[in-house]
Amino acid sequence: MTRRPWWIFLGLGLAAAFLLHLIFGGTSTLSPFDLWRELTSGPGGDSAANVIVWQIRLPRVVSALLIGTLLGAVGAVFQAYFRNPLADPYVVGVASGASLGGAFVLLVGLGAALAGLAVPVGGFFGGMGALALVLALGRGPGGATVDRLILAGVVVGAMLSALVSVLLILAGQDANQVLRWLLGSVTPASWIKASALAVVLAVILPLLSSQARVLNGLSISEQASRTAGVDLDRVRWIVLGGGTLATAAAVVMA
């Protein structure tokens, strides 16, 4: 059986979910005719329907689509690199690092800095810091092997999650704001956030796709790939670095 019918089925399901999100909402329900009129008329209209479609629902569903694409791509790449079908984008502790960075920014009162982008910036540096720590802990006599990186990721993720809990305890009444952020949401969404996610996707997806053939060989055996002349250090930096950037962007934007 070919996979094409499944791709068609999934594509149709995604398109249906996209349209249903634009039609239904907590404030009002638009008819298909109203939705088509507002989509074809473009943004900037004076009607309430135009504001709902172009300023609330469309950036939200676009952001959700981009976040899902980023996490799905990173998950597929990490499963091949770690040779484990249970590997996910958070296996190297990136999510915990991004959560710690964003929570720290909120608790020190800088959430509104940098035009509201201080939290995403803090989360990005937290995620990259987590990766650096995992790479440092994962190195051994034979280099940073896959098994060591997985164990280091589990340890770093648990440690950073504990630090987030410590911050929440020390924050007192300010913990509610951080908890709301940690729970995650694509609301409120904006075209600025959606554009930032689109830029990350445009950079990361081709970068990760360029390693597809190498990852196919690496998924069989690390030693066989090394014997075939694959630069495993380069692959590691591309896969883990690109995956960390994508995961950190998805986490801090949602």
Accessible surface in RSA format (square Angstrom, percent):
REM  Atomic radii and reference values for relative SASA: ProtOr
REM  Chains: A
REM  Algorithm: Lee & Richards
REM  Probe-radius: 1.40
REM  Slices: 20
REM RES _ NUM      All-atoms   Total-Side   Main-Chain    Non-polar    All polar
REM                ABS   REL    ABS   REL    ABS   REL    ABS   REL    ABS   REL
RES MET A   1   208.09 107.8 119.61  79.2  88.48 210.7 118.16 100.5  89.93 119.1
RES THR A   2    98.27  69.9  88.48  89.7   9.80  23.4  82.35 110.6  15.93  24.1
RES ARG A   3   189.93  79.7 185.33  94.5   4.60  11.0  56.08  76.6 133.85  81.1
RES ARG A   4   177.86  74.7 173.30  88.3   4.56  10.9  50.77  69.4 127.09  77.0
RES PRO A   5    73.78  53.8  66.71  60.8   7.07  25.7  69.47  57.4   4.31  26.8
RES TRP A   6   145.90  58.6 145.24  70.3   0.66   1.6 134.20  71.6  11.71  19.0
RES TRP A   7   177.78  71.3 171.05  82.8   6.73  15.8 155.38  82.8  22.39  36.3
RES ILE A   8   100.23  57.0  93.03  69.3   7.20  17.3  99.72  71.8   0.51   1.4
RES PHE A   9   132.41  66.2 129.67  80.3   2.74   7.1 131.69  79.8   0.72   2.1
RES LEU A  10   104.97  58.5  98.32  70.3   6.65  16.7  99.89  70.2   5.08  13.7
RES GLY A  11    37.88  46.7   0.00   N/A  37.88  46.7  31.44  86.3   6.44  14.4
RES LEU A  12   120.76  67.3 115.89  82.9   4.86  12.2 116.28  81.7   4.48  12.0
RES GLY A  13    40.15  49.5   0.00   N/A  40.15  49.5  34.29  94.1   5.86  13.1
RES LEU A  14    95.15  53.0  89.26  63.9   5.89  14.8  93.44  65.6   1.70   4.6
RES ALA A  15    49.96  45.9  43.43  67.0   6.52  14.8  49.53  69.7   0.43   1.1
RES ALA A  16    48.90  45.0  42.13  65.0   6.77  15.4  48.05  67.7   0.85   2.3
RES ALA A  17    57.68  53.0  47.47  73.3  10.21  23.2  52.57  74.0   5.11  13.5
RES PHE A  18    51.13  25.6  49.21  30.5   1.92   5.0  50.71  30.7   0.41   1.2
RES LEU A  19    85.58  47.7  85.58  61.2   0.00   0.0  85.58  60.1   0.00   0.0
RES LEU A  20    94.48  52.6  93.14  66.6   1.34   3.4  93.33  65.5   1.16   3.1
RES HIS A  21    58.39  31.9  50.19  34.9   8.19  21.0  35.68  36.8  22.71  26.4
RES LEU A  22     0.78   0.4   0.78   0.6   0.00   0.0   0.78   0.5   0.00   0.0
RES ILE A  23    23.75  13.5  23.75  17.7   0.00   0.0  23.75  17.1   0.00   0.0
RES PHE A  24   112.17  56.1 106.29  65.8   5.87  15.3 106.44  64.5   5.73  16.4
RES GLY A  25    33.15  40.9   0.00   N/A  33.15  40.9  15.74  43.2  17.40  39.0
RES GLY A  26    92.77 114.4   0.00   N/A  92.77 114.4  44.57 122.3  48.20 108.0
RES THR A  27   113.28  80.6  76.56  77.6  36.73  87.5  79.12 106.3  34.16  51.6
RES SER A  28    42.76  36.1  32.85  43.8   9.91  22.8  42.10  89.6   0.66   0.9
RES THR A  29    85.99  61.2  56.59  57.4  29.41  70.1  35.75  48.0  50.24  75.9
RES LEU A  30    13.41   7.5  11.52   8.2   1.89   4.7  12.21   8.6   1.20   3.2
RES SER A  31    48.60  41.1  40.07  53.5   8.53  19.6  41.91  89.2   6.69   9.4
RES PRO A  32    97.26  70.9  91.68  83.6   5.58  20.3  93.00  76.8   4.27  26.5
RES PHE A  33   141.34  70.7 133.58  82.7   7.76  20.2 139.31  84.5   2.03   5.8
RES ASP A  34    38.41  26.9  38.41  38.2   0.00   0.0   0.94   2.2  37.46  37.4
RES LEU A  35     8.00   4.5   8.00   5.7   0.00   0.0   8.00   5.6   0.00   0.0
RES TRP A  36   168.98  67.8 167.97  81.3   1.01   2.4 144.48  77.0  24.50  39.7
RES ARG A  37   101.97  42.8  99.09  50.5   2.89   6.9  55.67  76.1  46.30  28.1
RES GLU A  38     8.02   4.6   8.02   6.1   0.00   0.0   0.08   0.2   7.94   6.5
RES LEU A  39    53.62  29.9  38.61  27.6  15.01  37.7  38.82  27.3  14.80  39.8
RES THR A  40    84.13  59.8  46.76  47.4  37.37  89.1  42.80  57.5  41.32  62.5
RES SER A  41    76.77  64.9  36.07  48.1  40.70  93.8  45.94  97.8  30.83  43.2
RES GLY A  42    15.98  19.7   0.00   N/A  15.98  19.7  14.64  40.2   1.34   3.0
RES PRO A  43    93.33  68.0  72.01  65.6  21.32  77.5  72.17  59.6  21.16 131.5
RES GLY A  44    67.74  83.5   0.00   N/A  67.74  83.5  38.73 106.3  29.01  65.0
RES GLY A  45    34.56  42.6   0.00   N/A  34.56  42.6  24.93  68.4   9.63  21.6
RES ASP A  46   151.29 106.0 114.43 113.9  36.86  87.2  42.27  99.5 109.01 108.7
RES SER A  47    50.70  42.8  38.51  51.4  12.19  28.1  45.57  97.0   5.13   7.2
RES ALA A  48    75.71  69.6  61.36  94.7  14.35  32.7  67.70  95.3   8.01  21.2
RES ALA A  49    15.60  14.3  12.18  18.8   3.42   7.8  12.90  18.2   2.70   7.1
RES ASN A  50     2.92   2.0   2.92   2.8   0.00   0.0   0.25   0.6   2.67   2.6
RES VAL A  51    53.40  35.1  53.39  48.3   0.01   0.0  53.40  46.4   0.00   0.0
RES ILE A  52    20.78  11.8  20.78  15.5   0.00   0.0  20.78  15.0   0.00   0.0
RES VAL A  53     0.00   0.0   0.00   0.0   0.00   0.0   0.00   0.0   0.00   0.0
RES TRP A  54    42.22  16.9  41.84  20.3   0.38   0.9  41.84  22.3   0.38   0.6
RES GLN A  55   109.99  61.5  94.83  69.3  15.17  36.1  29.81  63.4  80.19  60.8
RES ILE A  56    74.99  42.7  70.43  52.5   4.56  11.0  73.32  52.8   1.67   4.5
RES ARG A  57     2.83   1.2   2.83   1.4   0.00   0.0   0.00   0.0   2.83   1.7
RES LEU A  58    15.41   8.6  15.41  11.0   0.00   0.0  15.41  10.8   0.00   0.0
RES PRO A  59     0.48   0.4   0.48   0.4   0.00   0.0   0.48   0.4   0.00   0.0
RES ARG A  60    42.01  17.6  42.01  21.4   0.00   0.0   7.52  10.3  34.48  20.9
RES VAL A  61    16.53  10.9  15.38  13.9   1.15   2.8  16.34  14.2   0.18   0.5
RES VAL A  62    34.69  22.8  34.69  31.4   0.00   0.0  34.69  30.1   0.00   0.0
RES SER A  63     5.51   4.7   5.51   7.4   0.00   0.0   5.51  11.7   0.00   0.0
RES ALA A  64    45.12  41.5  34.68  53.5  10.44  23.7  36.81  51.8   8.30  22.0
RES LEU A  65    65.94  36.7  58.48  41.8   7.46  18.8  65.04  45.7   0.90   2.4
RES LEU A  66    22.68  12.6  22.68  16.2   0.00   0.0  22.68  15.9   0.00   0.0
RES ILE A  67    17.53  10.0  17.53  13.1   0.00   0.0  17.53  12.6   0.00   0.0
RES GLY A  68    42.24  52.1   0.00   N/A  42.24  52.1  33.27  91.3   8.97  20.1
RES THR A  69    50.81  36.1  39.84  40.4  10.97  26.1  34.24  46.0  16.57  25.0
RES LEU A  70     1.76   1.0   1.61   1.2   0.15   0.4   1.74   1.2   0.01   0.0
RES LEU A  71    42.69  23.8  40.09  28.7   2.60   6.5  40.43  28.4   2.25   6.1
RES GLY A  72    45.73  56.4   0.00   N/A  45.73  56.4  37.67 103.4   8.06  18.0
RES ALA A  73    23.12  21.3  11.20  17.3  11.92  27.1  20.34  28.6   2.78   7.4
RES VAL A  74     0.51   0.3   0.46   0.4   0.05   0.1   0.51   0.4   0.00   0.0
RES GLY A  75     7.53   9.3   0.00   N/A   7.53   9.3   7.53  20.7   0.00   0.0
RES ALA A  76    63.34  58.2  49.82  76.9  13.52  30.8  53.99  76.0   9.35  24.8
RES VAL A  77    18.44  12.1  16.47  14.9   1.97   4.7  18.44  16.0   0.00   0.0
RES PHE A  78     0.36   0.2   0.36   0.2   0.00   0.0   0.36   0.2   0.00   0.0
RES GLN A  79    72.43  40.5  67.63  49.4   4.80  11.4   8.73  18.6  63.70  48.3
RES ALA A  80    26.44  24.3  20.12  31.0   6.33  14.4  25.91  36.5   0.53   1.4
RES TYR A  81     7.85   3.7   7.85   4.5   0.00   0.0   3.32   2.5   4.53   5.6
RES PHE A  82     5.95   3.0   0.00   0.0   5.95  15.5   0.00   0.0   5.95  17.0
RES ARG A  83    95.19  40.0  62.26  31.7  32.93  78.4  24.12  33.0  71.07  43.1
RES ASN A  84    52.90  36.5  51.11  49.4   1.79   4.3   4.82  11.6  48.08  46.5
RES PRO A  85   109.93  80.1  95.07  86.7  14.86  54.0  97.51  80.5  12.42  77.2
RES LEU A  86   156.13  87.0 132.93  95.1  23.20  58.3 136.90  96.1  19.23  51.7
RES ALA A  87     7.45   6.8   1.12   1.7   6.33  14.4   5.07   7.1   2.38   6.3
RES ASP A  88    62.12  43.5  60.62  60.3   1.50   3.6  22.01  51.8  40.11  40.0
RES PRO A  89    13.20   9.6  13.20  12.0   0.00   0.0  13.20  10.9   0.00   0.0
RES TYR A  90    94.78  44.3  83.38  47.4  11.40  29.7  62.27  46.8  32.52  40.1
RES VAL A  91    26.90  17.7  17.86  16.2   9.03  21.8  25.13  21.8   1.76   4.8
RES VAL A  92     0.00   0.0   0.00   0.0   0.00   0.0   0.00   0.0   0.00   0.0
RES GLY A  93     2.84   3.5   0.00   N/A   2.84   3.5   2.77   7.6   0.08   0.2
RES VAL A  94     0.13   0.1   0.13   0.1   0.00   0.0   0.13   0.1   0.00   0.0
RES ALA A  95    22.91  21.1  22.70  35.0   0.21   0.5  22.91  32.3   0.00   0.0
RES SER A  96    19.35  16.4  14.57  19.4   4.78  11.0   4.45   9.5  14.90  20.9
RES GLY A  97     1.06   1.3   0.00   N/A   1.06   1.3   0.92   2.5   0.14   0.3
RES ALA A  98     0.00   0.0   0.00   0.0   0.00   0.0   0.00   0.0   0.00   0.0
RES SER A  99    22.06  18.6  22.06  29.4   0.00   0.0   5.74  12.2  16.32  22.9
RES LEU A 100    37.42  20.8  37.42  26.8   0.00   0.0  37.42  26.3   0.00   0.0
RES GLY A 101    12.70  15.7   0.00   N/A  12.70  15.7  12.12  33.3   0.58   1.3
RES GLY A 102     0.00   0.0   0.00   N/A   0.00   0.0   0.00   0.0   0.00   0.0
RES ALA A 103     0.00   0.0   0.00   0.0   0.00   0.0   0.00   0.0   0.00   0.0
RES PHE A 104   111.99  56.0 111.99  69.4   0.00   0.0 111.99  67.9   0.00   0.0
RES VAL A 105    18.04  11.9  18.04  16.3   0.00   0.0  18.04  15.7   0.00   0.0
RES LEU A 106    20.60  11.5  12.17   8.7   8.43  21.2  12.40   8.7   8.20  22.1
RES LEU A 107    40.73  22.7  15.53  11.1  25.21  63.4  16.27  11.4  24.46  65.8
RES VAL A 108    73.31  48.2  41.09  37.2  32.21  77.6  50.51  43.9  22.79  61.8
RES GLY A 109    62.59  77.2   0.00   N/A  62.59  77.2  33.39  91.6  29.19  65.4
RES LEU A 110    98.11  54.6  96.62  69.1   1.48   3.7  98.11  68.9   0.00   0.0
RES GLY A 111    20.52  25.3   0.00   N/A  20.52  25.3   9.53  26.1  10.99  24.6
RES ALA A 112    93.63  86.1  69.64 107.5  23.98  54.6  74.71 105.2  18.91  50.1
RES ALA A 113    39.58  36.4  27.17  41.9  12.41  28.2  37.82  53.3   1.76   4.7
RES LEU A 114   117.86  65.6  95.70  68.5  22.16  55.7 106.97  75.1  10.89  29.3
RES ALA A 115   103.04  94.7  55.88  86.2  47.16 107.3  74.31 104.7  28.73  76.1
RES GLY A 116    36.97  45.6   0.00   N/A  36.97  45.6  21.78  59.8  15.19  34.0
RES LEU A 117    61.62  34.3  61.62  44.1   0.00   0.0  61.62  43.3   0.00   0.0
RES ALA A 118     8.31   7.6   6.17   9.5   2.14   4.9   6.75   9.5   1.56   4.1
RES VAL A 119    12.49   8.2  12.49  11.3   0.00   0.0  12.49  10.9   0.00   0.0
RES PRO A 120    14.64  10.7  13.14  12.0   1.50   5.4  14.04  11.6   0.60   3.7
RES VAL A 121    60.59  39.9  57.80  52.3   2.79   6.7  60.59  52.6   0.00   0.0
RES GLY A 122    13.31  16.4   0.00   N/A  13.31  16.4  11.39  31.2   1.92   4.3
RES GLY A 123     0.00   0.0   0.00   N/A   0.00   0.0   0.00   0.0   0.00   0.0
RES PHE A 124    62.69  31.4  62.69  38.8   0.00   0.0  62.69  38.0   0.00   0.0
RES PHE A 125   133.28  66.7 124.86  77.3   8.42  21.9 125.19  75.9   8.09  23.2
RES GLY A 126    18.34  22.6   0.00   N/A  18.34  22.6  15.33  42.1   3.01   6.7
RES GLY A 127     0.00   0.0   0.00   N/A   0.00   0.0   0.00   0.0   0.00   0.0
RES MET A 128    62.89  32.6  58.73  38.9   4.16   9.9  59.02  50.2   3.86   5.1
RES GLY A 129    39.53  48.7   0.00   N/A  39.53  48.7  32.48  89.1   7.05  15.8
RES ALA A 130     3.73   3.4   0.00   0.0   3.73   8.5   1.86   2.6   1.87   4.9
RES LEU A 131     4.48   2.5   4.48   3.2   0.00   0.0   4.48   3.1   0.00   0.0
RES ALA A 132    61.14  56.2  50.99  78.7  10.15  23.1  56.05  78.9   5.09  13.5
RES LEU A 133    64.72  36.0  61.18  43.8   3.54   8.9  64.24  45.1   0.48   1.3
RES VAL A 134     0.00   0.0   0.00   0.0   0.00   0.0   0.00   0.0   0.00   0.0
RES LEU A 135    17.03   9.5  16.95  12.1   0.07   0.2  17.03  12.0   0.00   0.0
RES ALA A 136    66.41  61.1  43.08  66.5  23.32  53.1  49.34  69.5  17.07  45.2
RES LEU A 137    97.82  54.5  73.37  52.5  24.46  61.5  75.99  53.4  21.83  58.7
RES GLY A 138     0.10   0.1   0.00   N/A   0.10   0.1   0.10   0.3   0.00   0.0
RES ARG A 139   148.20  62.2 128.35  65.4  19.86  47.3  43.87  60.0 104.33  63.2
RES GLY A 140    28.22  34.8   0.00   N/A  28.22  34.8  14.15  38.8  14.07  31.5
RES PRO A 141   144.57 105.4  97.76  89.1  46.81 170.2 111.75  92.3  32.83 204.0
RES GLY A 142    55.74  68.7   0.00   N/A  55.74  68.7  35.91  98.5  19.83  44.4
RES GLY A 143    19.37  23.9   0.00   N/A  19.37  23.9  17.33  47.6   2.04   4.6
RES ALA A 144     3.38   3.1   0.41   0.6   2.97   6.8   0.67   0.9   2.71   7.2
RES THR A 145    40.96  29.1  40.76  41.3   0.19   0.5  37.22  50.0   3.73   5.6
RES VAL A 146     5.67   3.7   5.07   4.6   0.60   1.4   5.07   4.4   0.60   1.6
RES ASP A 147   101.84  71.3  98.91  98.4   2.94   6.9  27.83  65.5  74.02  73.8
RES ARG A 148    77.68  32.6  74.04  37.7   3.64   8.7  28.99  39.6  48.70  29.5
RES LEU A 149     0.00   0.0   0.00   0.0   0.00   0.0   0.00   0.0   0.00   0.0
RES ILE A 150    38.43  21.9  38.43  28.6   0.00   0.0  38.43  27.7   0.00   0.0
RES LEU A 151   119.29  66.4 119.01  85.1   0.29   0.7 119.13  83.7   0.16   0.4
RES ALA A 152     7.57   7.0   2.28   3.5   5.30  12.0   6.97   9.8   0.60   1.6
RES GLY A 153     1.73   2.1   0.00   N/A   1.73   2.1   0.00   0.0   1.73   3.9
RES VAL A 154    92.61  60.9  84.15  76.2   8.46  20.4  90.77  78.9   1.84   5.0
RES VAL A 155    89.41  58.8  84.17  76.2   5.24  12.6  88.21  76.6   1.20   3.3
RES VAL A 156     0.07   0.0   0.00   0.0   0.07   0.2   0.07   0.1   0.00   0.0
RES GLY A 157    10.75  13.3   0.00   N/A  10.75  13.3  10.74  29.5   0.01   0.0
RES ALA A 158    66.08  60.8  49.73  76.7  16.35  37.2  58.23  82.0   7.85  20.8
RES MET A 159    84.28  43.6  77.10  51.0   7.18  17.1  45.11  38.3  39.18  51.9
RES LEU A 160    13.93   7.8  13.93  10.0   0.00   0.0  13.93   9.8   0.00   0.0
RES SER A 161    53.89  45.5  48.62  64.9   5.28  12.2  33.49  71.3  20.40  28.6
RES ALA A 162    55.04  50.6  47.60  73.5   7.44  16.9  54.22  76.4   0.82   2.2
RES LEU A 163    76.18  42.4  75.63  54.1   0.55   1.4  75.63  53.1   0.55   1.5
RES VAL A 164    12.68   8.3  12.68  11.5   0.00   0.0  12.68  11.0   0.00   0.0
RES SER A 165    57.68  48.7  56.35  75.2   1.33   3.1  26.83  57.1  30.85  43.2
RES VAL A 166    70.15  46.2  70.15  63.5   0.00   0.0  70.15  60.9   0.00   0.0
RES LEU A 167    37.22  20.7  36.87  26.4   0.35   0.9  36.87  25.9   0.35   0.9
RES LEU A 168    33.00  18.4  28.11  20.1   4.89  12.3  28.38  19.9   4.62  12.4
RES ILE A 169   136.97  77.9 114.81  85.5  22.16  53.4 121.70  87.6  15.27  41.4
RES LEU A 170   137.28  76.5 105.23  75.3  32.05  80.6 108.51  76.2  28.76  77.4
RES ALA A 171    21.77  20.0   0.06   0.1  21.71  49.4  10.92  15.4  10.85  28.7
RES GLY A 172    48.24  59.5   0.00   N/A  48.24  59.5  39.21 107.6   9.03  20.2
RES GLN A 173   164.17  91.8 137.24 100.3  26.92  64.1  54.10 115.2 110.06  83.5
RES ASP A 174    72.91  51.1  68.59  68.3   4.32  10.2  11.63  27.4  61.28  61.1
RES ALA A 175    14.89  13.7  14.89  23.0   0.00   0.0  14.89  21.0   0.00   0.0
RES ASN A 176    92.35  63.7  90.84  87.8   1.51   3.6  15.46  37.2  76.89  74.3
RES GLN A 177    85.83  48.0  82.97  60.6   2.86   6.8  22.36  47.6  63.47  48.1
RES VAL A 178     0.43   0.3   0.43   0.4   0.00   0.0   0.43   0.4   0.00   0.0
RES LEU A 179    80.09  44.6  80.03  57.3   0.06   0.2  80.03  56.2   0.06   0.2
RES ARG A 180   159.07  66.8 146.65  74.8  12.42  29.6  71.37  97.5  87.70  53.2
RES TRP A 181    53.11  21.3  39.59  19.2  13.52  31.7  42.36  22.6  10.75  17.4
RES LEU A 182    55.29  30.8  25.34  18.1  29.94  75.3  27.84  19.6  27.45  73.9
RES LEU A 183   152.00  84.7 120.07  85.9  31.93  80.3 123.08  86.4  28.92  77.8
RES GLY A 184    34.22  42.2   0.00   N/A  34.22  42.2  14.76  40.5  19.46  43.6
RES SER A 185    64.77  54.7  40.63  54.2  24.14  55.6  38.70  82.4  26.07  36.5
RES VAL A 186    42.38  27.9  36.86  33.4   5.52  13.3  40.74  35.4   1.64   4.5
RES THR A 187    75.70  53.8  59.16  60.0  16.54  39.4  51.31  68.9  24.39  36.9
RES PRO A 188   112.56  82.0 105.31  96.0   7.25  26.4 107.48  88.7   5.08  31.6
RES ALA A 189    18.84  17.3   1.55   2.4  17.29  39.3   2.71   3.8  16.13  42.7
RES SER A 190    42.73  36.1  38.90  51.9   3.83   8.8  37.85  80.6   4.88   6.8
RES TRP A 191   102.63  41.2  99.01  47.9   3.62   8.5  92.94  49.6   9.69  15.7
RES ILE A 192   119.55  68.0 114.98  85.7   4.57  11.0 118.14  85.1   1.41   3.8
RES LYS A 193    60.22  29.4  60.18  36.9   0.04   0.1  26.89  24.2  33.33  35.5
RES ALA A 194     3.60   3.3   2.52   3.9   1.08   2.5   2.86   4.0   0.74   1.9
RES SER A 195    61.89  52.3  56.45  75.3   5.43  12.5  35.03  74.6  26.85  37.6
RES ALA A 196    35.73  32.8  27.30  42.1   8.42  19.2  34.56  48.7   1.16   3.1
RES LEU A 197     1.04   0.6   0.94   0.7   0.09   0.2   0.99   0.7   0.05   0.1
RES ALA A 198    42.84  39.4  38.61  59.6   4.23   9.6  39.47  55.6   3.37   8.9
RES VAL A 199    95.23  62.7  91.63  83.0   3.60   8.7  95.23  82.7   0.00   0.0
RES VAL A 200    25.87  17.0  23.74  21.5   2.13   5.1  25.87  22.5   0.00   0.0
RES LEU A 201    27.03  15.1  26.83  19.2   0.19   0.5  26.83  18.8   0.19   0.5
RES ALA A 202    70.00  64.4  48.16  74.3  21.84  49.7  58.78  82.8  11.22  29.7
RES VAL A 203    88.75  58.4  79.94  72.4   8.81  21.2  84.42  73.4   4.33  11.7
RES ILE A 204     4.47   2.5   4.47   3.3   0.00   0.0   4.47   3.2   0.00   0.0
RES LEU A 205    66.98  37.3  66.92  47.9   0.06   0.2  66.98  47.0   0.00   0.0
RES PRO A 206    78.95  57.5  67.95  61.9  11.00  40.0  73.98  61.1   4.97  30.9
RES LEU A 207    67.43  37.6  62.07  44.4   5.36  13.5  66.78  46.9   0.65   1.7
RES LEU A 208     4.67   2.6   2.74   2.0   1.93   4.9   2.96   2.1   1.71   4.6
RES SER A 209    68.48  57.9  50.86  67.9  17.62  40.6  37.80  80.5  30.68  43.0
RES SER A 210    73.74  62.3  38.26  51.1  35.48  81.7  47.82 101.8  25.92  36.3
RES GLN A 211     7.94   4.4   7.94   5.8   0.00   0.0   0.03   0.1   7.91   6.0
RES ALA A 212    49.55  45.6  44.30  68.4   5.25  11.9  49.03  69.0   0.52   1.4
RES ARG A 213   212.69  89.3 200.51 102.2  12.18  29.0  77.41 105.8 135.28  82.0
RES VAL A 214    43.24  28.5  37.29  33.8   5.95  14.3  42.45  36.9   0.79   2.1
RES LEU A 215     7.70   4.3   7.70   5.5   0.00   0.0   7.70   5.4   0.00   0.0
RES ASN A 216    98.77  68.1  94.71  91.5   4.07   9.8  25.60  61.6  73.18  70.7
RES GLY A 217    30.19  37.2   0.00   N/A  30.19  37.2  27.43  75.3   2.76   6.2
RES LEU A 218     1.91   1.1   1.91   1.4   0.00   0.0   1.91   1.3   0.00   0.0
RES SER A 219    46.59  39.4  30.48  40.7  16.11  37.1  17.38  37.0  29.21  40.9
RES ILE A 220   142.66  81.2 115.21  85.8  27.45  66.2 120.37  86.7  22.29  60.5
RES SER A 221    37.22  31.4  33.39  44.6   3.83   8.8  21.70  46.2  15.52  21.7
RES GLU A 222    31.07  17.8  28.56  21.6   2.51   6.0  18.24  35.3  12.83  10.5
RES GLN A 223   118.25  66.1 114.82  83.9   3.42   8.2  56.76 120.8  61.49  46.6
RES ALA A 224    53.79  49.5  41.79  64.5  12.00  27.3  48.66  68.5   5.13  13.6
RES SER A 225     5.82   4.9   1.23   1.6   4.59  10.6   4.65   9.9   1.17   1.6
RES ARG A 226   116.40  48.9 105.07  53.6  11.33  27.0  43.04  58.8  73.36  44.5
RES THR A 227   108.60  77.2  76.27  77.3  32.33  77.0  74.72 100.4  33.88  51.2
RES ALA A 228    84.56  77.8  41.75  64.4  42.82  97.4  54.55  76.8  30.01  79.5
RES GLY A 229    64.92  80.1   0.00   N/A  64.92  80.1  35.22  96.7  29.69  66.5
RES VAL A 230    37.96  25.0  25.90  23.5  12.05  29.0  31.01  26.9   6.95  18.8
RES ASP A 231    83.19  58.3  71.11  70.8  12.08  28.6  32.87  77.4  50.32  50.2
RES LEU A 232    10.92   6.1   6.97   5.0   3.96   9.9   7.00   4.9   3.92  10.6
RES ASP A 233    76.56  53.6  75.63  75.3   0.93   2.2  21.09  49.6  55.47  55.3
RES ARG A 234   135.48  56.9 128.72  65.6   6.76  16.1  46.02  62.9  89.46  54.2
RES VAL A 235     4.02   2.6   4.02   3.6   0.00   0.0   4.02   3.5   0.00   0.0
RES ARG A 236    13.57   5.7  13.57   6.9   0.00   0.0   2.66   3.6  10.91   6.6
RES TRP A 237   155.58  62.4 149.41  72.3   6.17  14.5 127.67  68.1  27.91  45.3
RES ILE A 238    26.85  15.3  22.69  16.9   4.16  10.0  26.85  19.3   0.00   0.0
RES VAL A 239     0.00   0.0   0.00   0.0   0.00   0.0   0.00   0.0   0.00   0.0
RES LEU A 240     0.78   0.4   0.78   0.6   0.00   0.0   0.78   0.5   0.00   0.0
RES GLY A 241    15.27  18.8   0.00   N/A  15.27  18.8  13.07  35.9   2.20   4.9
RES GLY A 242     5.29   6.5   0.00   N/A   5.29   6.5   2.62   7.2   2.67   6.0
RES GLY A 243     0.41   0.5   0.00   N/A   0.41   0.5   0.39   1.1   0.02   0.1
RES THR A 244     0.02   0.0   0.00   0.0   0.02   0.0   0.02   0.0   0.00   0.0
RES LEU A 245    50.46  28.1  50.46  36.1   0.00   0.0  50.46  35.4   0.00   0.0
RES ALA A 246     0.04   0.0   0.02   0.0   0.02   0.0   0.04   0.1   0.00   0.0
RES THR A 247     0.09   0.1   0.09   0.1   0.00   0.0   0.00   0.0   0.09   0.1
RES ALA A 248     0.00   0.0   0.00   0.0   0.00   0.0   0.00   0.0   0.00   0.0
RES ALA A 249    10.28   9.4   7.27  11.2   3.01   6.8  10.28  14.5   0.00   0.0
RES ALA A 250     1.64   1.5   0.20   0.3   1.44   3.3   0.43   0.6   1.21   3.2
RES VAL A 251    32.54  21.4  20.99  19.0  11.55  27.8  27.36  23.8   5.18  14.0
RES VAL A 252     8.68   5.7   3.05   2.8   5.63  13.6   3.05   2.7   5.63  15.3
RES MET A 253    24.80  12.8  15.04  10.0   9.76  23.2  15.60  13.3   9.20  12.2
RES ALA A 254    29.84  27.4  16.18  25.0  13.67  31.1  22.79  32.1   7.05  18.7
END  Absolute sums over single chains surface
CHAIN  1 A    13655.2      10955.1       2700.0       9866.7       3788.5
END  Absolute sums over all chains
TOTAL         13655.2      10955.1       2700.0       9866.7       3788.5
